[in-house]
Amino acid sequence: MSDAVDLCPRFHVAVELIGSRWTGAIISRLLGGRARYNELRAAIPEISDRMLSERLRALECEGVLTRTVVPESPVRVEYELTTKGRALQESIDAIGKWATRWITEGDLERVGASTPVPARARAVDRSSAKRPTRRKASKRR
């Protein structure tokens, strides 16, 4: 008989679901309320359109969120956590507290992650922005 503890299959499925890249960020944003695709995209600037679409579909299939099509002109699509999704609040909060305590700047640098920059700080001041200079085409001889 093995001394190893068997991994609970439910735990494994749960960790694989919420541990997928960007899933935690999507769930965290939706814990703040329903959002449209572009709002999610803006809240998670590093995510690609393809990845966001895939994650939203997966979370919908798992019953974590709902996708609602509002028949207006233009059509509006909104995403919102289900009861199952909102039940992740305590877990997401606990992971956030753990990360604040244990993830260092060095850890972030090692994985190539950056600390979030507030939207105001990301705005470019157009008056001081350096404009690219055009190089003159050299004549071939």
HELIX and SHEET records of a PDB file:
HELIX    1   1 PRO A    9  ILE A   18  1                                  10    
HELIX    2   2 THR A   23  LEU A   30  1                                   8    
HELIX    3   3 TYR A   37  ALA A   43  1                                   7    
HELIX    4   4 ASP A   49  CYS A   61  1                                  13    
HELIX    5   5 THR A   83  ARG A   86  1                                   4    
HELIX    6   6 GLN A   89  TRP A  102  1                                  14    
HELIX    7   7 GLU A  105  ARG A  110  1                                   6    
HELIX    8   8 ALA A  119  ARG A  122  1                                   4    
SHEET    1   A 3 ALA A  35  ARG A  36  0                                        
SHEET    2   A 3 ARG A  76  LEU A  81 -1                                        
SHEET    3   A 3 LEU A  65  VAL A  70 -1                                        
END                                                                             
